[in-house]
Amino acid sequence: MAMIALKCPDINVTVVDMNAGRIAAWNSDKLPIFEPGLDDVVKQARGRNLFFSTDVAGQIKKCDIIFVAVNTPTKTYGVGAGRAADLRYIESVARTIAEHADSGKIIVEKSTIPVKTADAIKAIVASNSKGHKFEVLSNPEFLAEGTAIADLLAPDRVLIGGERTPGGEKAIETLANVYARWVPRERVITTNLWSSELSKLVANAFLAQRISSINSISALCEATGADVDEVANAIGKDSRIGPKFLKASVGFGGSCFQKDILNLTYLCESFGLPEVAAYWTSVVGLNDWQKSRFAARIVKSLFNTVADKKIAVLGFAFKKDTNDTRESAAINVCRDLLSEHAKVCVYDPKVPADEITADVLGKGVENARLSIAKDAYDACAGAHAIAIVTEWDEFKTLDYAKIYAGMPKPAFLFDGRNIVNLAALRQIGFTASGIGKPMV
Ligand SMILES: NC(=O)c1ccc[n+]([C@@H]2O[C@H](COP(=O)([O-])OP(=O)(O)OC[C@H]3O[C@@H](n4cnc5c(N)ncnc54)[C@H](O)[C@@H]3O)[C@@H](O)[C@H]2O)c1
């Protein structure tokens, strides 16, 4: 929304959220999300044509287009628990629109939702007794956290799905004209509603599949002496495969991949396609295995016991350049190490200490074995092993000789992101290993 406000000074954008704390943060100097370049965009537009408010009902009355961008987490209860999307926030927004709208609106699904959700929204807003006409569009968001501003400035494509009726076509055109202010027209793709809704889940499933595919090969590389980065480079040069998203790692995290694949598998089963569901379930299963494999390897390397040994965990966010920790691999790694009675000391440049503790242990729970360090050197001091879990750039240039000097020997380093030079670390004296890298 901030990018639309920046690029379309004649359009008034008001972001409403029922979470007053978040709205207050959006109106302050410390935005609730860390995202490179976001501060600048918000500062340029805020107060001009970008506003943040908790007045949901009032803004519904005033506006022409409503983007619904509420959360659609995995359901934790009832039918479909653990896989289906929880659509209660979508439904509540639809009901709020039905209650307060006093003119026709275009409703845009921005959240990631299961295919056919537009039907539910349409049915609910149709209950608006004032007889207004609502058009529902699907306009999934393809930005990636950490590169959101760059992705929004120059998207590979913008996808807009709508009904193939005169009213639907007109609504699609209205929304396409908003993006056309800065996105080349040929990058704005229009489809029917269901293709658009489904494409977002499928895009995330394919991206996650690539990670699980290369991670499966990383295990084979470790067993054979092949180097996964060399394999990725060799296969990525094939233009049919391509070089992107072939970086082996401790596993994918984030609020979207796992949630959306699970949602896709649930949809497949609901539509009587258990084999398709099983195929995609394996992408998540492989990721779970990759995360646990990393922690298990640490324990095994440290002579099968980490009890009372200090392990430094560098990085907690699910990837670099974000403070988002949802489904981060670091959570699993920390929990696995704590269950082996290790003393886990975490450092992340952007994630607050209380959030790390709450993510690993649960809100309000404490465990003397888990501590949070103020910097990477503090985390590594006296540690038996270092585990790099997030690929923050600063971990590439640490003074590893200094760190090595302050560690008991043998000093271990496990690079869960393949970002450091293992040969140089071995030269210093570390017993260093990466993901899918030959052991020395
Ligand atoms: N995070 C990403 O990178 C990303 C990328 C593409 C798509 N998506 C999709 O976008 C959606 C939102 O994701 P997110 O990461 O921003 O989630 P989030 O949980 O950070 O934010 C959702 C916000 O919606 C608010 N909300 C919920 N119900 C509301 C209601 N009835 N009225 C007003 N506000 C309400 C919540 O208070 C919260 O602030 C999800 O469907 C997600 O799958 C996210």
The ligand as an ORCA input file, in Angstrom:
! r2SCAN-3c Opt
* xyz 0 1
  N       4.469    -11.831      4.549
  C       4.672    -12.011      3.258
  O       5.795    -11.993      2.753
  C       3.518    -12.246      2.327
  C       3.740    -12.261      0.950
  C       2.670    -12.484      0.110
  C       1.405    -12.710      0.647
  N       1.229    -12.717      1.982
  C      -0.123    -12.954      2.500
  O      -0.636    -11.739      3.003
  C      -1.507    -11.984      4.112
  C      -1.059    -11.167      5.308
  O       0.254    -11.573      5.671
  P       1.112    -10.782      6.745
  O       2.430    -11.449      6.805
  O       1.039     -9.309      6.463
  O       0.242    -11.094      8.068
  P       0.245    -10.315      9.460
  O      -0.330    -11.280     10.460
  O       1.583     -9.727      9.721
  O      -0.767     -9.087      9.267
  C      -2.160     -9.224      9.164
  C      -2.839     -8.026      9.844
  O      -4.252     -8.111      9.644
  C      -4.899     -7.564     10.776
  N      -6.309     -8.007     10.828
  C      -6.756     -9.274     10.966
  N      -8.103     -9.290     10.923
  C      -8.514     -8.008     10.751
  C      -9.780     -7.383     10.624
  N     -10.902     -8.113     10.655
  N      -9.827     -6.038     10.473
  C      -8.686     -5.312     10.438
  N      -7.453     -5.853     10.534
  C      -7.373     -7.177     10.694
  C      -4.066     -8.074     11.930
  O      -4.261     -7.271     13.079
  C      -2.629     -7.971     11.355
  O      -2.015     -6.745     11.705
  C      -1.483    -13.494      4.336
  O      -2.580    -14.073      3.663
  C      -0.176    -13.920      3.675
  O      -0.213    -15.263      3.246
  C       2.237    -12.455      2.841
*
